[in-house]
Amino acid sequence: MGVYDKQGNPHHSASRAKLHDEMSASKKPEPAGEKEDKKPQLKDGKGTEHDVSKMKIEEVVKQHGPAHEIHSMHDHAANQHIVHSIHGEKHHHSSHDTAGDAHAHMGKAIGAEMQSQDEKPEPEETPDTEVAMSQPQPAIPGM
């Protein structure tokens, strides 16, 4: 490693050292006091205009449809289960004390409760099906 960049870091070739110098020059650190928060905030400081976390998840599903994307994680420091669901352009965030509560929330977010209410009962077996089921099935050779 005989080639060094301007900061004194060794590289395997002159082109790599030059690339590192060019990339370092383009990254000028911002002063700490001038950094702006990249996320626009609502008046209440909750998040962007797409954040519907203040609503109950059932209302979000009714208004914006079931979630098409869900993320969950466990915050070990706070011992909280965090769920983030995306409904079209709207985002819903929630935290839960137990994994069971978080899973129930995810089920509501995907509209599982609504689907079970909308499902129709399976048709009853017809007499033809009952007859076919009562007949002995042929044995499979070698079993």
Buried (B, 14 or more C-beta within 10 A) or exposed (E): EEBEBEEEBEBEEEEBBBEBBEEEEEEEEEEEEEEEEEEEEEEEEEBEEBBBBEBEBEEBBEEBEBBEEBEBEEEEEEEBBBBBBBBEEBBBBBBBEEEEBBBBBBBBBBBBBBEEEEEEEEEEEEEEEEEEEEEEEEEEEEE
